[in-house]
Amino acid sequence: MSRFSRSGISFDYPNDWLCEIEGDDFEWTTSFQSNHTAFIILTLISEESLPHEIVDQSLETLKQDYPDLVAEATVESIANQVAYGYDIDFFSSDIPILCWTRSFQLQNGSLFLLAQAAENEEETIQIAFNMIRSSLIIDDE
């Protein structure tokens, strides 16, 4: 297990996932890529966008590339925060893709999460995604 920590946001992720970070302490994007097709992207957005607007905008962007996607709105608790998002299914090159987005408000902006994997990876990748979500800690102080 490896630990990511930046701007008061920390969580565990699998040791064999590649981590790349762009940006500064106020606004950044970090991506974690598995050995296969699965990945998760976290973005700290410092502008005054509301979490539900962020996930709605990301859904509209995905619809431009995948007009036949199926999305179900969801609200859940992540790191003791109310997270808005979508569970999304679509096809890419005839491969079924599972995707989810979540966003929630922080004192210094919003955190946006996007996770995606091929359907045939669902069982093993879901464990990794759940580990990341359940280990997420927000220290807004």
Phi and psi in radians as a Rosetta constraint file:
Dihedral C 1 N 2 CA 2 C 2 CIRCULARHARMONIC -1.958 0.35
Dihedral N 2 CA 2 C 2 N 3 CIRCULARHARMONIC 2.805 0.35
Dihedral C 2 N 3 CA 3 C 3 CIRCULARHARMONIC -2.154 0.35
Dihedral N 3 CA 3 C 3 N 4 CIRCULARHARMONIC 2.232 0.35
Dihedral C 3 N 4 CA 4 C 4 CIRCULARHARMONIC -1.726 0.35
Dihedral N 4 CA 4 C 4 N 5 CIRCULARHARMONIC 2.415 0.35
Dihedral C 4 N 5 CA 5 C 5 CIRCULARHARMONIC -2.633 0.35
Dihedral N 5 CA 5 C 5 N 6 CIRCULARHARMONIC 2.157 0.35
Dihedral C 5 N 6 CA 6 C 6 CIRCULARHARMONIC -2.858 0.35
Dihedral N 6 CA 6 C 6 N 7 CIRCULARHARMONIC 2.390 0.35
Dihedral C 6 N 7 CA 7 C 7 CIRCULARHARMONIC 0.934 0.35
Dihedral N 7 CA 7 C 7 N 8 CIRCULARHARMONIC 0.631 0.35
Dihedral C 7 N 8 CA 8 C 8 CIRCULARHARMONIC 1.387 0.35
Dihedral N 8 CA 8 C 8 N 9 CIRCULARHARMONIC 0.170 0.35
Dihedral C 8 N 9 CA 9 C 9 CIRCULARHARMONIC -2.019 0.35
Dihedral N 9 CA 9 C 9 N 10 CIRCULARHARMONIC 2.219 0.35
Dihedral C 9 N 10 CA 10 C 10 CIRCULARHARMONIC -2.507 0.35
Dihedral N 10 CA 10 C 10 N 11 CIRCULARHARMONIC 2.650 0.35
Dihedral C 10 N 11 CA 11 C 11 CIRCULARHARMONIC -2.929 0.35
Dihedral N 11 CA 11 C 11 N 12 CIRCULARHARMONIC 2.858 0.35
Dihedral C 11 N 12 CA 12 C 12 CIRCULARHARMONIC -1.610 0.35
Dihedral N 12 CA 12 C 12 N 13 CIRCULARHARMONIC 2.628 0.35
Dihedral C 12 N 13 CA 13 C 13 CIRCULARHARMONIC -2.582 0.35
Dihedral N 13 CA 13 C 13 N 14 CIRCULARHARMONIC 2.777 0.35
Dihedral C 13 N 14 CA 14 C 14 CIRCULARHARMONIC -1.067 0.35
Dihedral N 14 CA 14 C 14 N 15 CIRCULARHARMONIC 2.438 0.35
Dihedral C 14 N 15 CA 15 C 15 CIRCULARHARMONIC -0.983 0.35
Dihedral N 15 CA 15 C 15 N 16 CIRCULARHARMONIC -0.595 0.35
Dihedral C 15 N 16 CA 16 C 16 CIRCULARHARMONIC -1.535 0.35
Dihedral N 16 CA 16 C 16 N 17 CIRCULARHARMONIC 0.114 0.35
Dihedral C 16 N 17 CA 17 C 17 CIRCULARHARMONIC -1.565 0.35
Dihedral N 17 CA 17 C 17 N 18 CIRCULARHARMONIC 2.393 0.35
Dihedral C 17 N 18 CA 18 C 18 CIRCULARHARMONIC -1.411 0.35
Dihedral N 18 CA 18 C 18 N 19 CIRCULARHARMONIC 2.264 0.35
Dihedral C 18 N 19 CA 19 C 19 CIRCULARHARMONIC -1.931 0.35
Dihedral N 19 CA 19 C 19 N 20 CIRCULARHARMONIC 2.266 0.35
Dihedral C 19 N 20 CA 20 C 20 CIRCULARHARMONIC -2.259 0.35
Dihedral N 20 CA 20 C 20 N 21 CIRCULARHARMONIC 2.356 0.35
Dihedral C 20 N 21 CA 21 C 21 CIRCULARHARMONIC -2.168 0.35
Dihedral N 21 CA 21 C 21 N 22 CIRCULARHARMONIC 2.374 0.35
Dihedral C 21 N 22 CA 22 C 22 CIRCULARHARMONIC -2.271 0.35
Dihedral N 22 CA 22 C 22 N 23 CIRCULARHARMONIC 2.506 0.35
Dihedral C 22 N 23 CA 23 C 23 CIRCULARHARMONIC 1.923 0.35
Dihedral N 23 CA 23 C 23 N 24 CIRCULARHARMONIC -2.984 0.35
Dihedral C 23 N 24 CA 24 C 24 CIRCULARHARMONIC -2.012 0.35
Dihedral N 24 CA 24 C 24 N 25 CIRCULARHARMONIC -2.966 0.35
Dihedral C 24 N 25 CA 25 C 25 CIRCULARHARMONIC -1.211 0.35
Dihedral N 25 CA 25 C 25 N 26 CIRCULARHARMONIC -0.297 0.35
Dihedral C 25 N 26 CA 26 C 26 CIRCULARHARMONIC -1.667 0.35
Dihedral N 26 CA 26 C 26 N 27 CIRCULARHARMONIC -0.483 0.35
Dihedral C 26 N 27 CA 27 C 27 CIRCULARHARMONIC -2.676 0.35
Dihedral N 27 CA 27 C 27 N 28 CIRCULARHARMONIC 2.102 0.35
Dihedral C 27 N 28 CA 28 C 28 CIRCULARHARMONIC -2.621 0.35
Dihedral N 28 CA 28 C 28 N 29 CIRCULARHARMONIC 2.852 0.35
Dihedral C 28 N 29 CA 29 C 29 CIRCULARHARMONIC -2.292 0.35
Dihedral N 29 CA 29 C 29 N 30 CIRCULARHARMONIC 2.328 0.35
Dihedral C 29 N 30 CA 30 C 30 CIRCULARHARMONIC -2.235 0.35
Dihedral N 30 CA 30 C 30 N 31 CIRCULARHARMONIC 2.399 0.35
Dihedral C 30 N 31 CA 31 C 31 CIRCULARHARMONIC -2.131 0.35
Dihedral N 31 CA 31 C 31 N 32 CIRCULARHARMONIC 2.542 0.35
Dihedral C 31 N 32 CA 32 C 32 CIRCULARHARMONIC -2.197 0.35
Dihedral N 32 CA 32 C 32 N 33 CIRCULARHARMONIC 2.094 0.35
Dihedral C 32 N 33 CA 33 C 33 CIRCULARHARMONIC -1.974 0.35
Dihedral N 33 CA 33 C 33 N 34 CIRCULARHARMONIC 2.244 0.35
Dihedral C 33 N 34 CA 34 C 34 CIRCULARHARMONIC -1.339 0.35
Dihedral N 34 CA 34 C 34 N 35 CIRCULARHARMONIC 3.106 0.35
Dihedral C 34 N 35 CA 35 C 35 CIRCULARHARMONIC -1.251 0.35
Dihedral N 35 CA 35 C 35 N 36 CIRCULARHARMONIC -0.178 0.35
Dihedral C 35 N 36 CA 36 C 36 CIRCULARHARMONIC -2.023 0.35
Dihedral N 36 CA 36 C 36 N 37 CIRCULARHARMONIC -2.345 0.35
Dihedral C 36 N 37 CA 37 C 37 CIRCULARHARMONIC -1.639 0.35
Dihedral N 37 CA 37 C 37 N 38 CIRCULARHARMONIC -0.252 0.35
Dihedral C 37 N 38 CA 38 C 38 CIRCULARHARMONIC -1.225 0.35
Dihedral N 38 CA 38 C 38 N 39 CIRCULARHARMONIC 2.520 0.35
Dihedral C 38 N 39 CA 39 C 39 CIRCULARHARMONIC -2.687 0.35
Dihedral N 39 CA 39 C 39 N 40 CIRCULARHARMONIC 2.828 0.35
Dihedral C 39 N 40 CA 40 C 40 CIRCULARHARMONIC -2.410 0.35
Dihedral N 40 CA 40 C 40 N 41 CIRCULARHARMONIC 2.414 0.35
Dihedral C 40 N 41 CA 41 C 41 CIRCULARHARMONIC -2.131 0.35
Dihedral N 41 CA 41 C 41 N 42 CIRCULARHARMONIC 2.322 0.35
Dihedral C 41 N 42 CA 42 C 42 CIRCULARHARMONIC -2.098 0.35
Dihedral N 42 CA 42 C 42 N 43 CIRCULARHARMONIC 2.342 0.35
Dihedral C 42 N 43 CA 43 C 43 CIRCULARHARMONIC -2.268 0.35
Dihedral N 43 CA 43 C 43 N 44 CIRCULARHARMONIC 2.216 0.35
Dihedral C 43 N 44 CA 44 C 44 CIRCULARHARMONIC -1.607 0.35
Dihedral N 44 CA 44 C 44 N 45 CIRCULARHARMONIC 2.063 0.35
Dihedral C 44 N 45 CA 45 C 45 CIRCULARHARMONIC -1.915 0.35
Dihedral N 45 CA 45 C 45 N 46 CIRCULARHARMONIC 2.016 0.35
Dihedral C 45 N 46 CA 46 C 46 CIRCULARHARMONIC -1.493 0.35
Dihedral N 46 CA 46 C 46 N 47 CIRCULARHARMONIC -0.325 0.35
Dihedral C 46 N 47 CA 47 C 47 CIRCULARHARMONIC -1.201 0.35
Dihedral N 47 CA 47 C 47 N 48 CIRCULARHARMONIC 2.880 0.35
Dihedral C 47 N 48 CA 48 C 48 CIRCULARHARMONIC -1.487 0.35
Dihedral N 48 CA 48 C 48 N 49 CIRCULARHARMONIC 1.176 0.35
Dihedral C 48 N 49 CA 49 C 49 CIRCULARHARMONIC -1.814 0.35
Dihedral N 49 CA 49 C 49 N 50 CIRCULARHARMONIC 2.431 0.35
Dihedral C 49 N 50 CA 50 C 50 CIRCULARHARMONIC -1.430 0.35
Dihedral N 50 CA 50 C 50 N 51 CIRCULARHARMONIC 2.529 0.35
Dihedral C 50 N 51 CA 51 C 51 CIRCULARHARMONIC -0.916 0.35
Dihedral N 51 CA 51 C 51 N 52 CIRCULARHARMONIC -0.752 0.35
Dihedral C 51 N 52 CA 52 C 52 CIRCULARHARMONIC -1.181 0.35
Dihedral N 52 CA 52 C 52 N 53 CIRCULARHARMONIC -0.517 0.35
Dihedral C 52 N 53 CA 53 C 53 CIRCULARHARMONIC -1.210 0.35
Dihedral N 53 CA 53 C 53 N 54 CIRCULARHARMONIC -0.647 0.35
Dihedral C 53 N 54 CA 54 C 54 CIRCULARHARMONIC -1.123 0.35
Dihedral N 54 CA 54 C 54 N 55 CIRCULARHARMONIC -0.827 0.35
Dihedral C 54 N 55 CA 55 C 55 CIRCULARHARMONIC -1.246 0.35
Dihedral N 55 CA 55 C 55 N 56 CIRCULARHARMONIC -0.578 0.35
Dihedral C 55 N 56 CA 56 C 56 CIRCULARHARMONIC -1.109 0.35
Dihedral N 56 CA 56 C 56 N 57 CIRCULARHARMONIC -0.755 0.35
Dihedral C 56 N 57 CA 57 C 57 CIRCULARHARMONIC -1.134 0.35
Dihedral N 57 CA 57 C 57 N 58 CIRCULARHARMONIC -0.721 0.35
Dihedral C 57 N 58 CA 58 C 58 CIRCULARHARMONIC -1.138 0.35
Dihedral N 58 CA 58 C 58 N 59 CIRCULARHARMONIC -0.648 0.35
Dihedral C 58 N 59 CA 59 C 59 CIRCULARHARMONIC -1.113 0.35
Dihedral N 59 CA 59 C 59 N 60 CIRCULARHARMONIC -0.763 0.35
Dihedral C 59 N 60 CA 60 C 60 CIRCULARHARMONIC -1.083 0.35
Dihedral N 60 CA 60 C 60 N 61 CIRCULARHARMONIC -0.655 0.35
Dihedral C 60 N 61 CA 61 C 61 CIRCULARHARMONIC -1.141 0.35
Dihedral N 61 CA 61 C 61 N 62 CIRCULARHARMONIC -0.768 0.35
Dihedral C 61 N 62 CA 62 C 62 CIRCULARHARMONIC -1.103 0.35
Dihedral N 62 CA 62 C 62 N 63 CIRCULARHARMONIC -0.648 0.35
Dihedral C 62 N 63 CA 63 C 63 CIRCULARHARMONIC -1.112 0.35
Dihedral N 63 CA 63 C 63 N 64 CIRCULARHARMONIC -0.490 0.35
Dihedral C 63 N 64 CA 64 C 64 CIRCULARHARMONIC -1.127 0.35
Dihedral N 64 CA 64 C 64 N 65 CIRCULARHARMONIC -0.655 0.35
Dihedral C 64 N 65 CA 65 C 65 CIRCULARHARMONIC -1.544 0.35
Dihedral N 65 CA 65 C 65 N 66 CIRCULARHARMONIC -0.504 0.35
Dihedral C 65 N 66 CA 66 C 66 CIRCULARHARMONIC -2.308 0.35
Dihedral N 66 CA 66 C 66 N 67 CIRCULARHARMONIC 1.321 0.35
Dihedral C 66 N 67 CA 67 C 67 CIRCULARHARMONIC -1.092 0.35
Dihedral N 67 CA 67 C 67 N 68 CIRCULARHARMONIC -0.355 0.35
Dihedral C 67 N 68 CA 68 C 68 CIRCULARHARMONIC -1.660 0.35
Dihedral N 68 CA 68 C 68 N 69 CIRCULARHARMONIC 0.205 0.35
Dihedral C 68 N 69 CA 69 C 69 CIRCULARHARMONIC -1.093 0.35
Dihedral N 69 CA 69 C 69 N 70 CIRCULARHARMONIC 2.715 0.35
Dihedral C 69 N 70 CA 70 C 70 CIRCULARHARMONIC -2.042 0.35
Dihedral N 70 CA 70 C 70 N 71 CIRCULARHARMONIC 2.237 0.35
Dihedral C 70 N 71 CA 71 C 71 CIRCULARHARMONIC -2.283 0.35
Dihedral N 71 CA 71 C 71 N 72 CIRCULARHARMONIC 2.431 0.35
Dihedral C 71 N 72 CA 72 C 72 CIRCULARHARMONIC -2.134 0.35
Dihedral N 72 CA 72 C 72 N 73 CIRCULARHARMONIC 2.126 0.35
Dihedral C 72 N 73 CA 73 C 73 CIRCULARHARMONIC -1.172 0.35
Dihedral N 73 CA 73 C 73 N 74 CIRCULARHARMONIC 2.526 0.35
Dihedral C 73 N 74 CA 74 C 74 CIRCULARHARMONIC -2.577 0.35
Dihedral N 74 CA 74 C 74 N 75 CIRCULARHARMONIC 2.697 0.35
Dihedral C 74 N 75 CA 75 C 75 CIRCULARHARMONIC -2.310 0.35
Dihedral N 75 CA 75 C 75 N 76 CIRCULARHARMONIC 2.292 0.35
Dihedral C 75 N 76 CA 76 C 76 CIRCULARHARMONIC -2.560 0.35
Dihedral N 76 CA 76 C 76 N 77 CIRCULARHARMONIC 2.983 0.35
Dihedral C 76 N 77 CA 77 C 77 CIRCULARHARMONIC -1.717 0.35
Dihedral N 77 CA 77 C 77 N 78 CIRCULARHARMONIC 2.165 0.35
Dihedral C 77 N 78 CA 78 C 78 CIRCULARHARMONIC -2.245 0.35
Dihedral N 78 CA 78 C 78 N 79 CIRCULARHARMONIC 2.184 0.35
Dihedral C 78 N 79 CA 79 C 79 CIRCULARHARMONIC 0.945 0.35
Dihedral N 79 CA 79 C 79 N 80 CIRCULARHARMONIC 0.694 0.35
Dihedral C 79 N 80 CA 80 C 80 CIRCULARHARMONIC 1.073 0.35
Dihedral N 80 CA 80 C 80 N 81 CIRCULARHARMONIC 0.429 0.35
Dihedral C 80 N 81 CA 81 C 81 CIRCULARHARMONIC -2.068 0.35
Dihedral N 81 CA 81 C 81 N 82 CIRCULARHARMONIC 2.597 0.35
Dihedral C 81 N 82 CA 82 C 82 CIRCULARHARMONIC -1.386 0.35
Dihedral N 82 CA 82 C 82 N 83 CIRCULARHARMONIC 2.004 0.35
Dihedral C 82 N 83 CA 83 C 83 CIRCULARHARMONIC -1.896 0.35
Dihedral N 83 CA 83 C 83 N 84 CIRCULARHARMONIC 2.234 0.35
Dihedral C 83 N 84 CA 84 C 84 CIRCULARHARMONIC -1.747 0.35
Dihedral N 84 CA 84 C 84 N 85 CIRCULARHARMONIC 2.595 0.35
Dihedral C 84 N 85 CA 85 C 85 CIRCULARHARMONIC -3.131 0.35
Dihedral N 85 CA 85 C 85 N 86 CIRCULARHARMONIC -2.909 0.35
Dihedral C 85 N 86 CA 86 C 86 CIRCULARHARMONIC -2.408 0.35
Dihedral N 86 CA 86 C 86 N 87 CIRCULARHARMONIC 2.507 0.35
Dihedral C 86 N 87 CA 87 C 87 CIRCULARHARMONIC -1.727 0.35
Dihedral N 87 CA 87 C 87 N 88 CIRCULARHARMONIC 2.180 0.35
Dihedral C 87 N 88 CA 88 C 88 CIRCULARHARMONIC -2.242 0.35
Dihedral N 88 CA 88 C 88 N 89 CIRCULARHARMONIC 2.397 0.35
Dihedral C 88 N 89 CA 89 C 89 CIRCULARHARMONIC -2.174 0.35
Dihedral N 89 CA 89 C 89 N 90 CIRCULARHARMONIC 2.383 0.35
Dihedral C 89 N 90 CA 90 C 90 CIRCULARHARMONIC -2.752 0.35
Dihedral N 90 CA 90 C 90 N 91 CIRCULARHARMONIC 3.006 0.35
Dihedral C 90 N 91 CA 91 C 91 CIRCULARHARMONIC -1.934 0.35
Dihedral N 91 CA 91 C 91 N 92 CIRCULARHARMONIC 2.393 0.35
Dihedral C 91 N 92 CA 92 C 92 CIRCULARHARMONIC -2.281 0.35
Dihedral N 92 CA 92 C 92 N 93 CIRCULARHARMONIC 2.067 0.35
Dihedral C 92 N 93 CA 93 C 93 CIRCULARHARMONIC 0.904 0.35
Dihedral N 93 CA 93 C 93 N 94 CIRCULARHARMONIC 0.780 0.35
Dihedral C 93 N 94 CA 94 C 94 CIRCULARHARMONIC 1.138 0.35
Dihedral N 94 CA 94 C 94 N 95 CIRCULARHARMONIC 0.231 0.35
Dihedral C 94 N 95 CA 95 C 95 CIRCULARHARMONIC -1.823 0.35
Dihedral N 95 CA 95 C 95 N 96 CIRCULARHARMONIC 2.199 0.35
Dihedral C 95 N 96 CA 96 C 96 CIRCULARHARMONIC -1.176 0.35
Dihedral N 96 CA 96 C 96 N 97 CIRCULARHARMONIC 2.265 0.35
Dihedral C 96 N 97 CA 97 C 97 CIRCULARHARMONIC -2.048 0.35
Dihedral N 97 CA 97 C 97 N 98 CIRCULARHARMONIC 2.359 0.35
Dihedral C 97 N 98 CA 98 C 98 CIRCULARHARMONIC -1.872 0.35
Dihedral N 98 CA 98 C 98 N 99 CIRCULARHARMONIC 2.347 0.35
Dihedral C 98 N 99 CA 99 C 99 CIRCULARHARMONIC -2.503 0.35
Dihedral N 99 CA 99 C 99 N 100 CIRCULARHARMONIC 2.590 0.35
Dihedral C 99 N 100 CA 100 C 100 CIRCULARHARMONIC -2.488 0.35
Dihedral N 100 CA 100 C 100 N 101 CIRCULARHARMONIC 2.585 0.35
Dihedral C 100 N 101 CA 101 C 101 CIRCULARHARMONIC -2.151 0.35
Dihedral N 101 CA 101 C 101 N 102 CIRCULARHARMONIC 2.579 0.35
Dihedral C 101 N 102 CA 102 C 102 CIRCULARHARMONIC -2.558 0.35
Dihedral N 102 CA 102 C 102 N 103 CIRCULARHARMONIC 2.605 0.35
Dihedral C 102 N 103 CA 103 C 103 CIRCULARHARMONIC -2.622 0.35
Dihedral N 103 CA 103 C 103 N 104 CIRCULARHARMONIC 2.495 0.35
Dihedral C 103 N 104 CA 104 C 104 CIRCULARHARMONIC -2.567 0.35
Dihedral N 104 CA 104 C 104 N 105 CIRCULARHARMONIC 2.766 0.35
Dihedral C 104 N 105 CA 105 C 105 CIRCULARHARMONIC -1.409 0.35
Dihedral N 105 CA 105 C 105 N 106 CIRCULARHARMONIC 2.433 0.35
Dihedral C 105 N 106 CA 106 C 106 CIRCULARHARMONIC -2.135 0.35
Dihedral N 106 CA 106 C 106 N 107 CIRCULARHARMONIC 2.985 0.35
Dihedral C 106 N 107 CA 107 C 107 CIRCULARHARMONIC -1.130 0.35
Dihedral N 107 CA 107 C 107 N 108 CIRCULARHARMONIC -0.573 0.35
Dihedral C 107 N 108 CA 108 C 108 CIRCULARHARMONIC -1.826 0.35
Dihedral N 108 CA 108 C 108 N 109 CIRCULARHARMONIC 0.357 0.35
Dihedral C 108 N 109 CA 109 C 109 CIRCULARHARMONIC 2.459 0.35
Dihedral N 109 CA 109 C 109 N 110 CIRCULARHARMONIC -2.507 0.35
Dihedral C 109 N 110 CA 110 C 110 CIRCULARHARMONIC -2.305 0.35
Dihedral N 110 CA 110 C 110 N 111 CIRCULARHARMONIC 2.617 0.35
Dihedral C 110 N 111 CA 111 C 111 CIRCULARHARMONIC -1.868 0.35
Dihedral N 111 CA 111 C 111 N 112 CIRCULARHARMONIC 2.278 0.35
Dihedral C 111 N 112 CA 112 C 112 CIRCULARHARMONIC -2.026 0.35
Dihedral N 112 CA 112 C 112 N 113 CIRCULARHARMONIC 2.309 0.35
Dihedral C 112 N 113 CA 113 C 113 CIRCULARHARMONIC -2.126 0.35
Dihedral N 113 CA 113 C 113 N 114 CIRCULARHARMONIC 2.411 0.35
Dihedral C 113 N 114 CA 114 C 114 CIRCULARHARMONIC -2.371 0.35
Dihedral N 114 CA 114 C 114 N 115 CIRCULARHARMONIC 2.174 0.35
Dihedral C 114 N 115 CA 115 C 115 CIRCULARHARMONIC -2.163 0.35
Dihedral N 115 CA 115 C 115 N 116 CIRCULARHARMONIC 2.515 0.35
Dihedral C 115 N 116 CA 116 C 116 CIRCULARHARMONIC -2.617 0.35
Dihedral N 116 CA 116 C 116 N 117 CIRCULARHARMONIC 2.501 0.35
Dihedral C 116 N 117 CA 117 C 117 CIRCULARHARMONIC -2.733 0.35
Dihedral N 117 CA 117 C 117 N 118 CIRCULARHARMONIC 2.720 0.35
Dihedral C 117 N 118 CA 118 C 118 CIRCULARHARMONIC -1.221 0.35
Dihedral N 118 CA 118 C 118 N 119 CIRCULARHARMONIC 2.538 0.35
Dihedral C 118 N 119 CA 119 C 119 CIRCULARHARMONIC -0.980 0.35
Dihedral N 119 CA 119 C 119 N 120 CIRCULARHARMONIC -0.602 0.35
Dihedral C 119 N 120 CA 120 C 120 CIRCULARHARMONIC -1.232 0.35
Dihedral N 120 CA 120 C 120 N 121 CIRCULARHARMONIC -0.183 0.35
Dihedral C 120 N 121 CA 121 C 121 CIRCULARHARMONIC -1.686 0.35
Dihedral N 121 CA 121 C 121 N 122 CIRCULARHARMONIC -0.022 0.35
Dihedral C 121 N 122 CA 122 C 122 CIRCULARHARMONIC -0.901 0.35
Dihedral N 122 CA 122 C 122 N 123 CIRCULARHARMONIC -0.843 0.35
Dihedral C 122 N 123 CA 123 C 123 CIRCULARHARMONIC -1.079 0.35
Dihedral N 123 CA 123 C 123 N 124 CIRCULARHARMONIC -0.873 0.35
Dihedral C 123 N 124 CA 124 C 124 CIRCULARHARMONIC -1.322 0.35
Dihedral N 124 CA 124 C 124 N 125 CIRCULARHARMONIC -0.658 0.35
Dihedral C 124 N 125 CA 125 C 125 CIRCULARHARMONIC -1.269 0.35
Dihedral N 125 CA 125 C 125 N 126 CIRCULARHARMONIC -0.599 0.35
Dihedral C 125 N 126 CA 126 C 126 CIRCULARHARMONIC -1.028 0.35
Dihedral N 126 CA 126 C 126 N 127 CIRCULARHARMONIC -0.613 0.35
Dihedral C 126 N 127 CA 127 C 127 CIRCULARHARMONIC -1.073 0.35
Dihedral N 127 CA 127 C 127 N 128 CIRCULARHARMONIC -0.798 0.35
Dihedral C 127 N 128 CA 128 C 128 CIRCULARHARMONIC -1.131 0.35
Dihedral N 128 CA 128 C 128 N 129 CIRCULARHARMONIC -0.783 0.35
Dihedral C 128 N 129 CA 129 C 129 CIRCULARHARMONIC -1.068 0.35
Dihedral N 129 CA 129 C 129 N 130 CIRCULARHARMONIC -0.753 0.35
Dihedral C 129 N 130 CA 130 C 130 CIRCULARHARMONIC -1.135 0.35
Dihedral N 130 CA 130 C 130 N 131 CIRCULARHARMONIC -0.642 0.35
Dihedral C 130 N 131 CA 131 C 131 CIRCULARHARMONIC -1.093 0.35
Dihedral N 131 CA 131 C 131 N 132 CIRCULARHARMONIC -0.785 0.35
Dihedral C 131 N 132 CA 132 C 132 CIRCULARHARMONIC -1.074 0.35
Dihedral N 132 CA 132 C 132 N 133 CIRCULARHARMONIC -0.862 0.35
Dihedral C 132 N 133 CA 133 C 133 CIRCULARHARMONIC -1.092 0.35
Dihedral N 133 CA 133 C 133 N 134 CIRCULARHARMONIC -0.778 0.35
Dihedral C 133 N 134 CA 134 C 134 CIRCULARHARMONIC -1.285 0.35
Dihedral N 134 CA 134 C 134 N 135 CIRCULARHARMONIC -0.399 0.35
Dihedral C 134 N 135 CA 135 C 135 CIRCULARHARMONIC -1.621 0.35
Dihedral N 135 CA 135 C 135 N 136 CIRCULARHARMONIC -0.058 0.35
Dihedral C 135 N 136 CA 136 C 136 CIRCULARHARMONIC -1.143 0.35
Dihedral N 136 CA 136 C 136 N 137 CIRCULARHARMONIC 2.193 0.35
Dihedral C 136 N 137 CA 137 C 137 CIRCULARHARMONIC -2.158 0.35
Dihedral N 137 CA 137 C 137 N 138 CIRCULARHARMONIC 2.340 0.35
Dihedral C 137 N 138 CA 138 C 138 CIRCULARHARMONIC -1.996 0.35
Dihedral N 138 CA 138 C 138 N 139 CIRCULARHARMONIC 2.144 0.35
Dihedral C 138 N 139 CA 139 C 139 CIRCULARHARMONIC -2.022 0.35
Dihedral N 139 CA 139 C 139 N 140 CIRCULARHARMONIC 1.597 0.35
Dihedral C 139 N 140 CA 140 C 140 CIRCULARHARMONIC -1.432 0.35
Dihedral N 140 CA 140 C 140 N 141 CIRCULARHARMONIC 0.001 0.35
